[in-house]
């Protein structure tokens, strides 16, 4: 009986379809995350992510992402990557650091 009651409760946040993919070199862009995943691939990109992101994934090198809010996770591949988030408590998975590369992932003041 308790299981049926739990199954009917809606989660506070969940991923949406319509992830945003930004691929390139030297792209400077401000986007609305729209509660979806932001995926940045390339080098030297500068992305401001407004609103709430379900997740942020970054691959390449020397990318900078500043996100207003990240709900679920931040995953970073590569080196010299910077991901700052102002709100949220995402799981941080720094694959680059696991391989001896330097990345910066941190919460910053809103």
N, CA, C and O atoms as CSV, one atom per row, in Angstrom:
chain,resi,resn,atom,element,x,y,z
A,1,UNK,N,N,0.810,-1.179,0.000
A,1,UNK,CA,C,0.000,0.000,0.000
A,1,UNK,C,C,0.861,1.253,0.000
A,1,UNK,O,O,0.572,2.207,-0.722
A,2,UNK,N,N,1.914,1.257,0.803
A,2,UNK,CA,C,2.804,2.407,0.861
A,2,UNK,C,C,3.515,2.614,-0.479
A,2,UNK,O,O,3.789,3.749,-0.867
A,3,UNK,N,N,3.806,1.546,-1.166
A,3,UNK,CA,C,4.479,1.647,-2.462
A,3,UNK,C,C,3.600,2.374,-3.471
A,3,UNK,O,O,4.106,3.181,-4.251
A,4,UNK,N,N,2.303,2.110,-3.476
A,4,UNK,CA,C,1.398,2.774,-4.410
A,4,UNK,C,C,1.334,4.261,-4.138
A,4,UNK,O,O,1.255,5.058,-5.073
A,5,UNK,N,N,1.366,4.645,-2.883
A,5,UNK,CA,C,1.340,6.065,-2.528
A,5,UNK,C,C,2.616,6.753,-2.993
A,5,UNK,O,O,2.566,7.878,-3.489
A,6,UNK,N,N,3.746,6.096,-2.840
A,6,UNK,CA,C,5.019,6.678,-3.272
A,6,UNK,C,C,5.092,6.801,-4.784
A,6,UNK,O,O,5.659,7.766,-5.297
A,7,UNK,N,N,4.538,5.857,-5.493
A,7,UNK,CA,C,4.611,5.856,-6.948
A,7,UNK,C,C,3.839,7.024,-7.551
A,7,UNK,O,O,4.136,7.450,-8.668
A,8,UNK,N,N,2.865,7.540,-6.835
A,8,UNK,CA,C,2.059,8.618,-7.399
A,8,UNK,C,C,2.638,10.004,-7.141
A,8,UNK,O,O,2.120,10.986,-7.673
A,9,UNK,N,N,3.690,10.111,-6.345
A,9,UNK,CA,C,4.303,11.404,-6.041
A,9,UNK,C,C,5.175,11.833,-7.211
A,9,UNK,O,O,6.024,11.065,-7.664
A,10,UNK,N,N,4.976,13.057,-7.709
A,10,UNK,CA,C,5.788,13.577,-8.804
A,10,UNK,C,C,7.116,14.094,-8.274
A,10,UNK,O,O,7.143,14.712,-7.209
A,11,UNK,N,N,8.219,13.862,-8.979
A,11,UNK,CA,C,9.504,14.394,-8.539
A,11,UNK,C,C,9.518,15.917,-8.679
A,11,UNK,O,O,8.773,16.482,-9.480
A,12,UNK,N,N,10.366,16.566,-7.899
A,12,UNK,CA,C,10.455,18.019,-7.918
A,12,UNK,C,C,10.975,18.508,-9.262
A,12,UNK,O,O,10.463,19.490,-9.801
A,13,UNK,N,N,11.974,17.847,-9.804
A,13,UNK,CA,C,12.529,18.247,-11.102
A,13,UNK,C,C,12.846,16.994,-11.898
A,13,UNK,O,O,13.167,15.947,-11.336
A,14,UNK,N,N,12.752,17.116,-13.211
A,14,UNK,CA,C,13.100,15.990,-14.073
A,14,UNK,C,C,13.592,16.528,-15.409
A,14,UNK,O,O,13.281,17.655,-15.794
A,15,UNK,N,N,14.354,15.716,-16.098
A,15,UNK,CA,C,14.909,16.139,-17.380
A,15,UNK,C,C,13.803,16.293,-18.415
A,15,UNK,O,O,12.778,15.614,-18.353
A,16,UNK,N,N,14.022,17.187,-19.358
A,16,UNK,CA,C,13.101,17.389,-20.472
A,16,UNK,C,C,13.799,16.993,-21.764
A,16,UNK,O,O,15.024,16.883,-21.813
A,17,UNK,N,N,13.006,16.781,-22.807
A,17,UNK,CA,C,13.580,16.582,-24.128
A,17,UNK,C,C,14.052,17.942,-24.634
A,17,UNK,O,O,13.648,18.977,-24.105
A,18,UNK,N,N,14.886,17.941,-25.634
A,18,UNK,CA,C,15.322,19.204,-26.219
A,18,UNK,C,C,16.639,19.700,-25.663
A,18,UNK,O,O,16.801,20.899,-25.434
A,19,UNK,N,N,17.579,18.803,-25.442
A,19,UNK,CA,C,18.896,19.211,-24.965
A,19,UNK,C,C,19.503,20.238,-25.910
A,19,UNK,O,O,19.211,20.248,-27.106
A,20,UNK,N,N,20.348,21.099,-25.360
A,20,UNK,CA,C,21.039,22.107,-26.163
A,20,UNK,C,C,22.462,21.632,-26.421
A,20,UNK,O,O,23.212,21.366,-25.482
A,21,UNK,N,N,22.834,21.526,-27.694
A,21,UNK,CA,C,24.176,21.120,-28.096
A,21,UNK,C,C,24.881,22.335,-28.686
A,21,UNK,O,O,24.370,22.970,-29.608
A,22,UNK,N,N,26.047,22.652,-28.155
A,22,UNK,CA,C,26.858,23.732,-28.715
A,22,UNK,C,C,28.195,23.112,-29.093
A,22,UNK,O,O,28.930,22.622,-28.236
A,23,UNK,N,N,28.498,23.138,-30.378
A,23,UNK,CA,C,29.725,22.534,-30.890
A,23,UNK,C,C,30.482,23.582,-31.680
A,23,UNK,O,O,29.918,24.238,-32.556
A,24,UNK,N,N,31.764,23.740,-31.371
A,24,UNK,CA,C,32.539,24.701,-32.138
A,24,UNK,C,C,33.817,25.110,-31.446
A,24,UNK,O,O,34.234,24.529,-30.444
A,25,UNK,N,N,34.425,26.139,-32.021
A,25,UNK,CA,C,35.653,26.724,-31.493
A,25,UNK,C,C,35.412,28.224,-31.374
A,25,UNK,O,O,35.092,28.894,-32.355
A,26,UNK,N,N,35.571,28.740,-30.160
A,26,UNK,CA,C,35.420,30.169,-29.940
A,26,UNK,C,C,33.991,30.680,-29.960
A,26,UNK,O,O,33.767,31.867,-30.198
A,27,UNK,N,N,33.021,29.814,-29.716
A,27,UNK,CA,C,31.611,30.229,-29.683
A,27,UNK,C,C,31.349,30.991,-28.388
A,27,UNK,O,O,31.712,30.530,-27.305
A,28,UNK,N,N,30.714,32.162,-28.504
A,28,UNK,CA,C,30.263,32.906,-27.333
A,28,UNK,C,C,28.758,33.022,-27.436
A,28,UNK,O,O,28.236,33.606,-28.385
A,29,UNK,N,N,28.040,32.452,-26.435
A,29,UNK,CA,C,26.591,32.388,-26.552
A,29,UNK,C,C,25.947,32.389,-25.169
A,29,UNK,O,O,26.491,31.840,-24.211
A,30,UNK,N,N,24.781,33.015,-25.088
A,30,UNK,CA,C,23.932,32.950,-23.898
A,30,UNK,C,C,22.688,32.174,-24.296
A,30,UNK,O,O,22.030,32.498,-25.285
A,31,UNK,N,N,22.369,31.140,-23.511
A,31,UNK,CA,C,21.233,30.273,-23.839
A,31,UNK,C,C,20.321,30.124,-22.622
A,31,UNK,O,O,20.726,30.401,-21.493
A,32,UNK,N,N,19.097,29.688,-22.863
A,32,UNK,CA,C,18.174,29.316,-21.804
A,32,UNK,C,C,18.212,27.795,-21.701
A,32,UNK,O,O,17.899,27.101,-22.669
A,33,UNK,N,N,18.584,27.281,-20.558
A,33,UNK,CA,C,18.694,25.829,-20.395
A,33,UNK,C,C,17.344,25.117,-20.507
A,33,UNK,O,O,17.294,23.957,-20.915
A,34,UNK,N,N,16.271,25.783,-20.158
A,34,UNK,CA,C,14.928,25.218,-20.306
A,34,UNK,C,C,14.780,23.861,-19.616
A,34,UNK,O,O,14.088,22.974,-20.116
A,35,UNK,N,N,15.435,23.709,-18.468
A,35,UNK,CA,C,15.376,22.486,-17.654
A,35,UNK,C,C,15.872,21.248,-18.398
A,35,UNK,O,O,15.506,20.127,-18.043
A,36,UNK,N,N,16.689,21.436,-19.411
A,36,UNK,CA,C,17.251,20.335,-20.192
A,36,UNK,C,C,18.759,20.253,-19.956
A,36,UNK,O,O,19.301,20.965,-19.110
A,37,UNK,N,N,19.417,19.399,-20.692
A,37,UNK,CA,C,20.861,19.227,-20.570
A,37,UNK,C,C,21.575,20.121,-21.567
A,37,UNK,O,O,21.186,20.208,-22.731
A,38,UNK,N,N,22.625,20.784,-21.099
A,38,UNK,CA,C,23.502,21.584,-21.947
A,38,UNK,C,C,24.744,20.752,-22.224
A,38,UNK,O,O,25.417,20.292,-21.301
A,39,UNK,N,N,25.043,20.562,-23.519
A,39,UNK,CA,C,26.222,19.799,-23.930
A,39,UNK,C,C,27.098,20.726,-24.762
A,39,UNK,O,O,26.675,21.232,-25.801
A,40,UNK,N,N,28.334,20.943,-24.289
A,40,UNK,CA,C,29.276,21.825,-24.980
A,40,UNK,C,C,30.455,20.981,-25.442
A,40,UNK,O,O,31.112,20.323,-24.635
A,41,UNK,N,N,30.722,21.004,-26.764
A,41,UNK,CA,C,31.817,20.246,-27.355
A,41,UNK,C,C,32.713,21.200,-28.131
A,41,UNK,O,O,32.223,21.990,-28.937
A,42,UNK,N,N,34.014,21.137,-27.897
A,42,UNK,CA,C,34.919,21.977,-28.661
A,42,UNK,C,C,35.962,22.626,-27.782
A,42,UNK,O,O,36.307,22.128,-26.710
A,43,UNK,N,N,36.463,23.770,-28.274
A,43,UNK,CA,C,37.544,24.475,-27.589
A,43,UNK,C,C,37.255,25.965,-27.521
A,43,UNK,O,O,36.692,26.551,-28.445
A,44,UNK,N,N,37.654,26.564,-26.407
A,44,UNK,CA,C,37.576,28.011,-26.215
A,44,UNK,C,C,36.171,28.583,-26.377
A,44,UNK,O,O,36.019,29.712,-26.844
A,45,UNK,N,N,35.150,27.832,-26.003
A,45,UNK,CA,C,33.773,28.323,-26.051
A,45,UNK,C,C,33.431,28.992,-24.723
A,45,UNK,O,O,33.915,28.576,-23.671
A,46,UNK,N,N,32.600,30.026,-24.773
A,46,UNK,CA,C,32.156,30.768,-23.585
A,46,UNK,C,C,30.633,30.765,-23.586
A,46,UNK,O,O,30.008,31.419,-24.421
A,47,UNK,N,N,30.036,30.030,-22.652
A,47,UNK,CA,C,28.589,29.849,-22.649
A,47,UNK,C,C,28.014,30.304,-21.313
A,47,UNK,O,O,28.467,29.875,-20.252
A,48,UNK,N,N,27.011,31.179,-21.378
A,48,UNK,CA,C,26.232,31.562,-20.204
A,48,UNK,C,C,24.903,30.833,-20.298
A,48,UNK,O,O,24.157,31.018,-21.259
A,49,UNK,N,N,24.605,30.008,-19.307
A,49,UNK,CA,C,23.381,29.214,-19.302
A,49,UNK,C,C,22.418,29.793,-18.274
A,49,UNK,O,O,22.638,29.683,-17.068
A,50,UNK,N,N,21.351,30.410,-18.767
A,50,UNK,CA,C,20.357,31.023,-17.898
A,50,UNK,C,C,19.287,30.011,-17.514
A,50,UNK,O,O,19.100,29.004,-18.196
A,51,UNK,N,N,18.591,30.283,-16.426
A,51,UNK,CA,C,17.523,29.392,-15.990
A,51,UNK,C,C,18.083,28.146,-15.339
A,51,UNK,O,O,19.159,28.168,-14.743
A,52,UNK,N,N,17.343,27.067,-15.460
A,52,UNK,CA,C,17.714,25.806,-14.826
A,52,UNK,C,C,18.138,24.782,-15.866
A,52,UNK,O,O,17.424,24.524,-16.835
A,53,UNK,N,N,19.309,24.205,-15.648
A,53,UNK,CA,C,19.807,23.095,-16.474
A,53,UNK,C,C,19.582,21.804,-15.691
A,53,UNK,O,O,19.853,21.745,-14.492
A,54,UNK,N,N,19.086,20.771,-16.369
A,54,UNK,CA,C,19.017,19.456,-15.735
A,54,UNK,C,C,20.438,18.966,-15.487
A,54,UNK,O,O,20.752,18.452,-14.413
A,55,UNK,N,N,21.307,19.135,-16.509
A,55,UNK,CA,C,22.696,18.703,-16.401
A,55,UNK,C,C,23.549,19.532,-17.349
A,55,UNK,O,O,23.039,20.154,-18.281
A,56,UNK,N,N,24.863,19.531,-17.096
A,56,UNK,CA,C,25.828,20.181,-17.979
A,56,UNK,C,C,26.931,19.170,-18.262
A,56,UNK,O,O,27.495,18.576,-17.342
A,57,UNK,N,N,27.236,18.979,-19.559
A,57,UNK,CA,C,28.339,18.112,-19.972
A,57,UNK,C,C,29.248,18.916,-20.886
A,57,UNK,O,O,28.785,19.563,-21.825
A,58,UNK,N,N,30.563,18.873,-20.601
A,58,UNK,CA,C,31.533,19.645,-21.369
A,58,UNK,C,C,32.649,18.712,-21.813
A,58,UNK,O,O,33.184,17.940,-21.017
A,59,UNK,N,N,33.002,18.794,-23.123
A,59,UNK,CA,C,34.107,18.008,-23.668
A,59,UNK,C,C,34.987,18.917,-24.500
A,59,UNK,O,O,34.492,19.826,-25.167
A,60,UNK,N,N,36.294,18.678,-24.466
A,60,UNK,CA,C,37.235,19.469,-25.254
A,60,UNK,C,C,38.267,20.095,-24.350
A,60,UNK,O,O,38.774,19.456,-23.428
A,61,UNK,N,N,38.583,21.386,-24.624
A,61,UNK,CA,C,39.538,22.093,-23.779
A,61,UNK,C,C,39.231,23.589,-23.772
A,61,UNK,O,O,38.718,24.149,-24.741
A,62,UNK,N,N,39.561,24.206,-22.657
A,62,UNK,CA,C,39.476,25.660,-22.476
A,62,UNK,C,C,38.074,26.225,-22.682
A,62,UNK,O,O,37.931,27.371,-23.109
A,63,UNK,N,N,37.056,25.452,-22.391
A,63,UNK,CA,C,35.681,25.946,-22.439
A,63,UNK,C,C,35.326,26.562,-21.092
A,63,UNK,O,O,35.833,26.130,-20.057
A,64,UNK,N,N,34.454,27.572,-21.102
A,64,UNK,CA,C,33.964,28.182,-19.876
A,64,UNK,C,C,32.433,28.179,-19.934
A,64,UNK,O,O,31.839,28.704,-20.876
A,65,UNK,N,N,31.810,27.589,-18.927
A,65,UNK,CA,C,30.354,27.566,-18.816
A,65,UNK,C,C,29.993,28.153,-17.458
A,65,UNK,O,O,30.522,27.732,-16.429
A,66,UNK,N,N,29.086,29.129,-17.465
A,66,UNK,CA,C,28.547,29.680,-16.227
A,66,UNK,C,C,27.044,29.427,-16.254
A,66,UNK,O,O,26.336,29.943,-17.119
A,67,UNK,N,N,26.564,28.631,-15.306
A,67,UNK,CA,C,25.158,28.231,-15.273
A,67,UNK,C,C,24.471,28.827,-14.047
A,67,UNK,O,O,25.033,28.852,-12.952
A,68,UNK,N,N,23.249,29.305,-14.252
A,68,UNK,CA,C,22.461,29.823,-13.133
A,68,UNK,C,C,22.141,28.729,-12.124
A,68,UNK,O,O,22.298,28.928,-10.919
A,69,UNK,N,N,21.687,27.563,-12.616
A,69,UNK,CA,C,21.246,26.498,-11.729
A,69,UNK,C,C,21.436,25.155,-12.434
A,69,UNK,O,O,21.073,25.008,-13.602
A,70,UNK,N,N,22.005,24.175,-11.724
A,70,UNK,CA,C,22.172,22.825,-12.272
A,70,UNK,C,C,21.566,21.847,-11.270
A,70,UNK,O,O,21.966,21.809,-10.107
A,71,UNK,N,N,20.596,21.055,-11.733
A,71,UNK,CA,C,19.827,20.173,-10.862
A,71,UNK,C,C,20.520,18.840,-10.618
A,71,UNK,O,O,20.699,18.452,-9.463
A,72,UNK,N,N,20.916,18.122,-11.674
A,72,UNK,CA,C,21.314,16.727,-11.531
A,72,UNK,C,C,22.828,16.499,-11.514
A,72,UNK,O,O,23.358,15.979,-10.532
A,73,UNK,N,N,23.528,16.879,-12.584
A,73,UNK,CA,C,24.960,16.579,-12.621
A,73,UNK,C,C,25.722,17.510,-13.547
A,73,UNK,O,O,25.164,18.122,-14.458
A,74,UNK,N,N,27.032,17.593,-13.277
A,74,UNK,CA,C,27.988,18.274,-14.153
A,74,UNK,C,C,29.062,17.239,-14.469
A,74,UNK,O,O,29.697,16.702,-13.562
A,75,UNK,N,N,29.265,16.959,-15.764
A,75,UNK,CA,C,30.278,16.000,-16.190
A,75,UNK,C,C,31.246,16.719,-17.122
A,75,UNK,O,O,30.838,17.341,-18.102
A,76,UNK,N,N,32.545,16.622,-16.798
A,76,UNK,CA,C,33.557,17.344,-17.566
A,76,UNK,C,C,34.616,16.360,-18.051
A,76,UNK,O,O,35.217,15.622,-17.270
A,77,UNK,N,N,34.825,16.375,-19.369
A,77,UNK,CA,C,35.895,15.613,-20.007
A,77,UNK,C,C,36.902,16.624,-20.547
A,77,UNK,O,O,36.533,17.757,-20.857
A,78,UNK,N,N,38.170,16.229,-20.662
A,78,UNK,CA,C,39.162,17.111,-21.260
A,78,UNK,C,C,39.957,17.867,-20.206
A,78,UNK,O,O,40.013,17.478,-19.040
A,79,UNK,N,N,40.575,18.967,-20.654
A,79,UNK,CA,C,41.446,19.715,-19.744
A,79,UNK,C,C,41.215,21.220,-19.895
A,79,UNK,O,O,40.712,21.701,-20.910
A,80,UNK,N,N,41.604,21.935,-18.845
A,80,UNK,CA,C,41.470,23.389,-18.781
A,80,UNK,C,C,40.022,23.828,-19.000
A,80,UNK,O,O,39.759,24.837,-19.654
A,81,UNK,N,N,39.105,23.066,-18.452
A,81,UNK,CA,C,37.675,23.384,-18.548
A,81,UNK,C,C,37.256,24.138,-17.283
A,81,UNK,O,O,37.784,23.881,-16.202
A,82,UNK,N,N,36.317,25.059,-17.420
A,82,UNK,CA,C,35.772,25.777,-16.273
A,82,UNK,C,C,34.256,25.685,-16.328
A,82,UNK,O,O,33.638,26.062,-17.324
A,83,UNK,N,N,33.661,25.183,-15.254
A,83,UNK,CA,C,32.207,25.169,-15.126
A,83,UNK,C,C,31.875,25.746,-13.754
A,83,UNK,O,O,32.235,25.182,-12.721
A,84,UNK,N,N,31.183,26.878,-13.765
A,84,UNK,CA,C,30.705,27.496,-12.541
A,84,UNK,C,C,29.193,27.416,-12.534
A,84,UNK,O,O,28.554,27.581,-13.573
A,85,UNK,N,N,28.618,27.166,-11.371
A,85,UNK,CA,C,27.164,27.165,-11.235
A,85,UNK,C,C,26.806,27.975,-9.992
A,85,UNK,O,O,27.511,27.939,-8.984
A,86,UNK,N,N,25.695,28.707,-10.086
A,86,UNK,CA,C,25.293,29.619,-9.020
A,86,UNK,C,C,24.358,28.967,-8.008
A,86,UNK,O,O,24.369,29.330,-6.832
A,87,UNK,N,N,23.560,28.022,-8.450
A,87,UNK,CA,C,22.600,27.343,-7.570
A,87,UNK,C,C,22.517,25.873,-7.935
A,87,UNK,O,O,22.909,25.457,-9.026
A,88,UNK,N,N,21.999,25.100,-6.996
A,88,UNK,CA,C,21.846,23.671,-7.218
A,88,UNK,C,C,22.872,22.886,-6.416
A,88,UNK,O,O,23.807,23.447,-5.843
A,89,UNK,N,N,22.676,21.600,-6.392
A,89,UNK,CA,C,23.598,20.694,-5.701
A,89,UNK,C,C,23.868,19.490,-6.602
A,89,UNK,O,O,23.574,18.355,-6.229
A,90,UNK,N,N,24.431,19.739,-7.797
A,90,UNK,CA,C,24.635,18.633,-8.746
A,90,UNK,C,C,25.769,17.706,-8.326
A,90,UNK,O,O,26.681,18.091,-7.594
A,91,UNK,N,N,25.682,16.489,-8.805
A,91,UNK,CA,C,26.808,15.563,-8.690
A,91,UNK,C,C,27.860,16.060,-9.671
A,91,UNK,O,O,27.531,16.371,-10.816
A,92,UNK,N,N,29.111,16.143,-9.251
A,92,UNK,CA,C,30.195,16.611,-10.121
A,92,UNK,C,C,31.090,15.430,-10.465
A,92,UNK,O,O,31.618,14.747,-9.588
A,93,UNK,N,N,31.247,15.205,-11.790
A,93,UNK,CA,C,32.098,14.117,-12.249
A,93,UNK,C,C,33.144,14.714,-13.180
A,93,UNK,O,O,32.858,15.031,-14.335
A,94,UNK,N,N,34.363,14.862,-12.661
A,94,UNK,CA,C,35.465,15.464,-13.405
A,94,UNK,C,C,36.340,14.360,-13.988
A,94,UNK,O,O,37.328,13.944,-13.384
A,95,UNK,N,N,35.953,13.893,-15.182
A,95,UNK,CA,C,36.695,12.823,-15.852
A,95,UNK,C,C,38.113,13.258,-16.216
A,95,UNK,O,O,39.032,12.439,-16.188
A,96,UNK,N,N,38.302,14.523,-16.556
A,96,UNK,CA,C,39.639,15.012,-16.889
A,96,UNK,C,C,40.587,14.906,-15.712
A,96,UNK,O,O,41.712,14.426,-15.857
A,97,UNK,N,N,40.141,15.352,-14.546
A,97,UNK,CA,C,40.994,15.297,-13.350
A,97,UNK,C,C,41.360,13.855,-13.017
A,97,UNK,O,O,42.471,13.582,-12.561
A,98,UNK,N,N,40.426,12.931,-13.244
A,98,UNK,CA,C,40.725,11.516,-13.001
A,98,UNK,C,C,41.902,11.048,-13.847
A,98,UNK,O,O,42.602,10.102,-13.485
A,99,UNK,N,N,42.116,11.720,-14.982
A,99,UNK,CA,C,43.212,11.349,-15.882
A,99,UNK,C,C,44.406,12.299,-15.740
A,99,UNK,O,O,45.297,12.301,-16.590
A,100,UNK,N,N,44.430,13.109,-14.668
A,100,UNK,CA,C,45.556,13.989,-14.395
A,100,UNK,C,C,45.489,15.350,-15.064
A,100,UNK,O,O,46.488,16.069,-15.081
A,101,UNK,N,N,44.341,15.727,-15.617
A,101,UNK,CA,C,44.188,17.031,-16.263
A,101,UNK,C,C,43.558,18.021,-15.280
A,101,UNK,O,O,42.877,17.620,-14.336
A,102,UNK,N,N,43.790,19.297,-15.507
A,102,UNK,CA,C,43.304,20.322,-14.592
A,102,UNK,C,C,42.019,20.958,-15.112
A,102,UNK,O,O,41.982,21.472,-16.230
A,103,UNK,N,N,40.979,20.921,-14.306
A,103,UNK,CA,C,39.704,21.565,-14.605
A,103,UNK,C,C,39.217,22.286,-13.353
A,103,UNK,O,O,39.609,21.948,-12.236
A,104,UNK,N,N,38.352,23.292,-13.557
A,104,UNK,CA,C,37.769,24.030,-12.441
A,104,UNK,C,C,36.253,23.876,-12.504
A,104,UNK,O,O,35.616,24.278,-13.478
A,105,UNK,N,N,35.685,23.287,-11.450
A,105,UNK,CA,C,34.241,23.125,-11.341
A,105,UNK,C,C,33.874,23.566,-9.933
A,105,UNK,O,O,34.360,22.999,-8.954
A,106,UNK,N,N,33.014,24.583,-9.828
A,106,UNK,CA,C,32.738,25.107,-8.502
A,106,UNK,C,C,31.448,25.891,-8.467
A,106,UNK,O,O,30.993,26.414,-9.483
A,107,UNK,N,N,30.869,25.966,-7.292
A,107,UNK,CA,C,29.712,26.836,-7.062
A,107,UNK,C,C,30.240,28.246,-6.801
A,107,UNK,O,O,31.220,28.423,-6.077
A,108,UNK,N,N,29.597,29.234,-7.383
A,108,UNK,CA,C,29.990,30.632,-7.214
A,108,UNK,C,C,28.781,31.424,-6.705
A,108,UNK,O,O,27.645,30.980,-6.870
A,109,UNK,N,N,29.009,32.574,-6.098
A,109,UNK,CA,C,27.885,33.385,-5.611
A,109,UNK,C,C,26.954,33.800,-6.756
A,109,UNK,O,O,27.399,34.102,-7.864
A,110,UNK,N,N,25.664,33.806,-6.461
A,110,UNK,CA,C,24.661,34.194,-7.472
A,110,UNK,C,C,24.695,35.684,-7.723
A,110,UNK,O,O,23.925,36.190,-8.538
